[in-house]
């Protein structure tokens, strides 16, 4: 369904926040969120939302994450606010996916100038609500804060659970390195319209000899070292790295090879994980089961973990040459 046309986010008309007031805005937010905001007292309306410690049927361990979204940094005024709202939810859900978990409840905080357009904010919340509803996530509260005119940020704090949290640690020499989806070129659209790998993460916990996992937010080159223990190195097969069509397209104007975009662009929101070969399950190999469970989501073995013997300080090397990859920077927040 095409998104409705929407004006720029800031104006000084009667449709901006300065004409509304906090109480009326909270009532609108409850309406915009619809069924993903539970009825009081489990949802908006008091000093705290009153919920169970963990929902009925939740996993053994609680997992918690938070992430922010800022206009001018994570999206632009020209982007549709519904896409931005969905991105805030989905980038937090991607963290839950990386732990092999399921989401339950979230708090959503808005920081905005009083010249923010009410119709724009409505579409932001509707985009967030639709994304949350896709994974049965409930938005139970949050906060509103006024900041300078022409500014907008949103912060989500999210609770989930899992019976078996998959950490970043634990990989050792001989383990295989795998990744879902395709990488690079996210700035051409993927960074605003991606599906967090919640279902895939849960499937991997239950079906693969999973050792460690992370979601790719800052680029393969920057995120992969987080899976490496001291004294180890990632040996990657360049031809096995799944390069997106967008990365190849971007390379035509950037002056960089497509693989550089796959390594360092960031905001892929795919799962990068390690498996242990001796612990393969009996029956069909788990990658074959994956292709049946997720036929539209590519799965690629891109390398192995090895003991570091040379290239001190280097963490990612080319399996064909033994030399470090040239493009290993990744996205830096500061």
Legacy VTK file of the C-alpha trace (Angstrom):
# vtk DataFile Version 3.0
C-alpha trace
ASCII
DATASET POLYDATA
POINTS 334 float
0.000 0.000 0.000
1.480 3.415 -0.981
2.147 5.793 1.877
0.043 8.998 2.064
1.652 12.228 0.881
2.976 14.259 3.788
4.414 17.773 4.155
7.787 18.591 5.657
7.989 17.928 9.415
8.277 21.484 10.739
5.969 24.484 10.396
4.484 27.297 12.489
0.847 26.669 11.616
-2.053 25.466 13.736
-1.014 21.912 12.839
2.180 22.032 14.925
2.777 20.811 18.479
2.847 24.347 19.930
-0.899 24.609 19.272
-1.805 21.301 20.902
-0.576 20.820 24.475
0.903 17.735 26.130
-2.328 16.152 27.383
-4.023 16.344 23.993
-0.873 15.007 22.314
-0.759 11.969 24.628
-4.392 11.217 23.798
-3.574 11.400 20.092
-0.561 9.109 20.544
-2.782 6.503 22.209
-5.106 6.686 19.209
-2.247 6.526 16.689
-0.699 3.463 18.339
-4.002 1.611 18.355
-3.846 -2.043 19.474
-0.078 -2.060 20.128
-0.765 0.199 23.152
-2.510 -1.934 25.834
-5.360 -0.541 27.893
-4.534 1.299 31.138
-2.815 0.411 33.470
-0.776 -1.892 31.222
-0.309 0.934 28.738
-0.093 4.740 28.720
-1.787 6.652 31.535
0.164 6.521 34.799
3.651 7.106 36.191
4.581 3.578 35.102
2.998 0.921 32.950
1.916 -1.999 35.140
2.783 -5.313 33.492
3.940 -8.765 34.462
7.693 -9.148 34.987
7.602 -11.265 31.852
4.510 -12.041 29.771
2.914 -15.450 30.021
4.859 -17.943 27.901
8.005 -15.819 27.797
11.472 -17.328 27.749
13.674 -17.992 30.760
15.902 -14.939 30.307
14.868 -11.288 29.924
16.785 -9.367 27.264
16.720 -5.567 26.986
17.928 -3.063 24.411
17.579 0.593 23.463
18.278 2.568 20.317
17.643 6.070 19.018
16.624 7.685 15.752
17.575 11.277 14.907
16.432 13.465 12.032
19.409 14.374 9.864
21.412 11.386 11.080
19.266 8.281 10.600
16.704 9.716 8.191
16.041 12.945 6.273
13.150 15.388 6.037
12.464 14.051 2.535
11.870 10.541 3.916
8.329 9.554 4.797
7.748 9.692 8.583
6.042 6.273 8.560
9.315 4.797 7.272
11.204 6.557 10.046
8.805 5.280 12.719
9.131 1.737 11.412
12.914 2.037 11.360
13.027 2.985 15.043
11.084 -0.151 15.948
12.862 -2.459 13.516
16.425 -1.487 14.439
15.630 -2.341 18.076
13.969 -5.588 17.014
17.152 -6.442 15.122
19.046 -6.439 18.442
16.505 -8.862 19.889
16.908 -11.072 16.802
20.680 -11.141 17.317
20.148 -12.708 20.754
17.743 -15.323 19.395
14.879 -13.703 21.294
11.296 -12.540 20.907
10.072 -9.004 21.738
7.420 -8.183 24.336
7.161 -4.546 25.481
8.718 -1.157 24.711
8.865 2.457 25.876
8.940 5.143 23.161
10.289 8.623 23.942
9.881 11.610 21.621
12.122 14.700 21.716
10.909 17.400 19.338
10.698 21.112 18.655
7.282 22.648 19.213
7.112 23.463 15.499
6.831 19.756 14.641
3.857 19.039 12.380
1.069 16.997 14.006
0.165 15.156 10.743
3.853 14.295 10.315
4.074 12.922 13.869
0.869 10.949 13.333
2.412 9.155 10.370
5.594 8.515 12.403
3.560 6.800 15.125
1.487 4.836 12.636
4.652 3.544 10.998
5.986 2.554 14.422
2.686 0.882 15.351
2.567 -1.165 12.149
6.143 -2.363 12.634
5.480 -3.256 16.280
2.272 -5.080 15.430
4.111 -7.254 12.893
6.017 -8.879 15.772
3.413 -8.628 18.543
5.377 -5.899 20.320
3.395 -3.730 22.749
4.324 -0.068 23.275
3.316 0.492 26.895
4.539 4.039 27.565
7.327 6.537 27.106
7.988 10.263 27.458
7.666 13.584 25.635
10.333 16.286 25.766
10.595 19.663 24.056
13.913 20.520 22.387
14.981 23.204 19.903
12.847 24.156 16.931
13.516 22.115 13.810
14.830 19.119 15.776
13.449 15.614 16.219
14.728 12.441 17.905
13.011 9.309 19.156
14.320 6.673 21.562
12.965 3.173 22.092
13.694 0.915 25.068
12.636 -2.675 24.381
12.237 -5.796 26.520
12.226 -9.325 25.141
13.016 -12.839 26.275
14.722 -16.037 25.206
15.318 -19.488 26.621
18.843 -19.523 25.224
20.556 -16.129 24.815
23.066 -16.192 21.966
26.052 -14.041 22.919
28.797 -12.559 20.774
31.462 -14.629 22.515
32.343 -18.304 22.179
33.678 -18.766 18.639
36.994 -20.579 18.309
39.335 -21.670 15.492
37.614 -23.965 13.007
34.151 -22.470 13.462
32.288 -21.344 10.349
31.113 -17.781 9.700
27.674 -17.307 8.113
25.502 -14.326 7.209
21.887 -13.852 6.177
20.699 -11.674 3.292
22.827 -9.398 1.128
25.171 -6.636 2.185
26.025 -3.055 1.250
24.386 -0.067 -0.347
21.746 0.321 2.365
21.653 4.102 1.899
19.774 3.542 -1.378
16.686 2.438 0.554
17.285 -0.708 2.609
18.116 1.289 5.760
14.495 2.491 5.902
12.639 -0.582 4.651
14.061 -3.782 6.101
12.548 -6.667 8.031
14.306 -7.514 11.322
15.380 -11.158 11.381
13.345 -12.122 14.456
11.922 -15.311 12.912
15.251 -16.266 11.406
17.085 -15.732 14.695
14.645 -17.956 16.554
14.961 -20.613 13.850
18.747 -20.593 14.102
18.598 -21.105 17.864
16.414 -24.167 17.378
17.970 -25.720 14.265
21.614 -24.725 13.788
24.762 -25.505 15.808
24.830 -21.836 16.782
27.799 -20.511 18.782
27.660 -16.713 18.609
25.728 -14.024 16.749
25.461 -10.276 16.088
23.288 -8.086 13.885
25.075 -6.046 11.217
24.478 -2.361 11.906
27.886 -0.713 11.404
29.142 -2.883 8.535
30.601 -6.384 8.259
34.178 -5.140 8.670
33.411 -3.388 11.955
30.902 -5.824 13.458
32.665 -9.120 12.667
35.616 -8.506 15.049
33.114 -8.462 17.932
32.736 -12.227 17.397
36.487 -12.880 17.584
38.280 -13.967 20.724
41.836 -12.876 21.457
44.372 -14.582 19.206
41.906 -15.386 16.423
41.240 -13.965 12.984
38.371 -14.174 10.499
39.403 -15.716 7.191
36.849 -14.669 4.569
36.241 -15.884 1.022
35.752 -12.672 -1.012
33.624 -14.425 -3.615
31.278 -15.786 -0.944
30.350 -12.408 0.549
26.767 -11.700 -0.617
26.898 -8.286 -2.291
23.575 -6.530 -2.816
22.401 -5.017 -6.092
22.389 -1.664 -4.294
26.085 -2.043 -3.393
26.962 -2.763 -7.016
24.927 0.250 -8.106
26.557 2.532 -5.539
29.998 1.386 -6.638
29.399 2.883 -10.080
29.540 6.383 -8.622
31.541 6.010 -5.393
34.830 4.913 -6.903
34.926 1.955 -4.494
34.540 -1.716 -5.472
31.193 -3.352 -4.573
32.861 -5.514 -1.919
33.993 -2.351 -0.105
30.362 -1.306 0.278
29.443 -4.801 1.492
32.189 -4.594 4.105
31.716 -1.110 5.483
28.456 0.637 4.547
26.455 -0.421 7.613
22.723 -0.623 8.357
22.324 -4.023 6.707
20.391 -5.374 9.717
21.315 -8.946 8.797
22.470 -11.687 11.169
26.152 -12.624 11.281
26.874 -15.791 13.238
29.310 -18.621 13.891
28.572 -22.359 13.876
30.653 -25.305 15.026
31.247 -28.018 12.433
31.590 -31.067 14.773
28.117 -30.406 16.229
26.101 -30.671 13.017
22.616 -32.053 13.580
21.665 -35.444 12.166
19.378 -35.680 9.155
19.248 -32.933 6.554
22.054 -30.371 6.933
20.677 -27.275 8.638
21.420 -25.006 5.627
19.122 -27.186 3.531
16.412 -26.891 6.179
16.955 -23.118 6.114
16.286 -22.930 2.384
12.948 -24.626 2.992
12.045 -22.407 5.959
13.204 -19.089 4.437
13.347 -19.462 0.644
13.495 -15.683 0.110
16.344 -15.012 2.553
19.816 -15.884 1.214
22.191 -17.674 3.577
25.940 -17.586 2.915
28.961 -19.223 4.495
31.607 -16.518 4.100
34.601 -17.891 6.003
36.052 -19.501 9.099
37.690 -18.562 12.384
41.428 -19.282 12.519
44.306 -18.860 14.939
46.147 -15.609 14.318
49.746 -16.293 13.341
50.606 -13.284 11.227
49.256 -9.800 10.502
49.212 -8.744 14.111
46.460 -6.256 14.751
44.503 -7.406 11.711
41.245 -9.226 12.302
39.879 -9.954 8.805
42.023 -11.541 6.088
41.422 -12.705 2.525
41.406 -16.509 2.273
42.778 -16.380 -1.276
45.835 -14.248 -0.470
46.272 -14.338 3.292
46.422 -10.544 3.267
44.185 -8.210 5.249
41.153 -6.819 3.457
41.726 -3.241 2.320
38.346 -1.844 3.415
37.890 -2.506 7.126
36.646 0.771 8.547
32.868 0.473 8.956
30.529 3.148 10.263
31.718 5.353 13.154
29.141 7.119 15.350
31.502 9.871 16.550
LINES 1 335
334 0 1 2 3 4 5 6 7 8 9 10 11 12 13 14 15 16 17 18 19 20 21 22 23 24 25 26 27 28 29 30 31 32 33 34 35 36 37 38 39 40 41 42 43 44 45 46 47 48 49 50 51 52 53 54 55 56 57 58 59 60 61 62 63 64 65 66 67 68 69 70 71 72 73 74 75 76 77 78 79 80 81 82 83 84 85 86 87 88 89 90 91 92 93 94 95 96 97 98 99 100 101 102 103 104 105 106 107 108 109 110 111 112 113 114 115 116 117 118 119 120 121 122 123 124 125 126 127 128 129 130 131 132 133 134 135 136 137 138 139 140 141 142 143 144 145 146 147 148 149 150 151 152 153 154 155 156 157 158 159 160 161 162 163 164 165 166 167 168 169 170 171 172 173 174 175 176 177 178 179 180 181 182 183 184 185 186 187 188 189 190 191 192 193 194 195 196 197 198 199 200 201 202 203 204 205 206 207 208 209 210 211 212 213 214 215 216 217 218 219 220 221 222 223 224 225 226 227 228 229 230 231 232 233 234 235 236 237 238 239 240 241 242 243 244 245 246 247 248 249 250 251 252 253 254 255 256 257 258 259 260 261 262 263 264 265 266 267 268 269 270 271 272 273 274 275 276 277 278 279 280 281 282 283 284 285 286 287 288 289 290 291 292 293 294 295 296 297 298 299 300 301 302 303 304 305 306 307 308 309 310 311 312 313 314 315 316 317 318 319 320 321 322 323 324 325 326 327 328 329 330 331 332 333
